[in-house]
Each structure stands twice: as structure tokens, then as C-alpha cells.
Amino acid sequence: MTTQIPPDAPARLLDVGGVAALLGVSERHVYRLADAGKMPRPIKLGGANRWDRLTLEQWVDDGCPSIARTRTGGPRR
């Protein structure tokens, strides 16, 4: 049994332009946030970066907490 995805369903993986549009910021700012550990990191697909839309939406719903971790695994302060 295969699951049919409706043709009008939003993409699950977003490129940097899609993330920028979702967050209302520039593409460069998306990379700055990701590099600083302030947002979920992208998924690497070959040479491309993609972000999981559902993860980003949950992150926004949670108030955009910093994602960065210290070497011990705890949140960076």
C-alpha cells in the first residue's frame, strides 16, 4: 500500500529560500542563525541544505529557543 500525497500539500523539506519566507528574514540570515546554533540545523543532501518544515514550525511554536549545545550536551547559555 502506498500513501498518496496530495499535489497541493506543502513541501516537507524546505530550501533556504523557503525557510527565509517562512521566518520572514533574508536567506543570509537563515544561514547566520543555523551557523550560530540559534535554529535547527539543516539536513545535508549531497551539496544541498534542506530544513524539515515540521521541525521548523515546532521550533517557532516553542518560541524559537536556541538549539546550540555545549560539549557536555546541555543547552548553551
N, C-alpha and C positions, 0 to 999 in steps of 0.2 A: 504494500500500500504506500503510495507516495502522497505527500502533502502538497496541495496546490496553494501557491502564494498568489493572492490577487494582484493584478497588474498595477493597481493604484496604491499598493502597500508601500510605505516609506522604506528606504534602504536601511538595512541593519548596520552596515559598515559605512562610515562617512569619511570622505577625504577631508583635507584641511579646509577647503572652501565650504563644505557642508557644516563642519564644526564651527567655523567662523560665523556663518549665517545663523546657526543655532544659538550661539552665545552673543551675537551682536558685536563682535570685535573683528580686528583685521586678522588675516592669515598669519602674519608675522607674530602677532600677539598670542595666537594659539600655540605656536612653537615655543615662545618665551615661557608661557605657563607650563607647558609639558616639560621643558628642559629644567625649570626651577622646581618641579615636583609639586606644583600647585593644582594640577588637574590629572586625571587618569592618563597614563602613558599610551601611546599608540601601539597598535599591533603591526608588526613588520610583515609585509607580504612581498617577498623579493626586495626590490628597492623602494616599494611604496609604503607609506604610512596610512593606516586606517584606524578610526576610532569606533568602538561599539556604541551605537546610538543609545541603546537601553542603559548602558553603564553611565554615559554622559547625562542622560535625563535623570537618573537616580542621584548622581553627584550634584546636579543643580537642585533637585528636590531636597537634598540634605544640607543645602546652604553653601555649597562649593568649598568643602573643607580641604585643607592641604593634604596631599597624598604622600608627600616625601616621608621617608623612613630613615632613621639613623642606622648605624651598623648593628645595633642590638635589636633592631626590628620595631622599635617603638616610634610613635609619631615625632616628627621634628618639631621643636618649639621655637 
